[in-house]
Amino acid sequence: MYKDCIGKTTIATKIAQNLLIVNRLNVLLNLVIAM
């Protein structure tokens, strides 16, 4: 039970980090397109 909870939290953290990276890439792309 405890280990399962930690596993889910780790997965959620990885997903959140991936979303942040994607958001940054999108911002960079938008800046390039704006130029």
QUIHUZI-V102539 format. One record per run of one state. SS is the DSSP state (@ for helix, = for strand, . for the rest). FROM is the first residue (numbers start at 1). LEN is the number of residues. If there is no record, write none. Layout:
SS	FROM	LEN
SS	FROM	LEN
//
This chain:
.	1	1
@	2	33
.	35	1
//
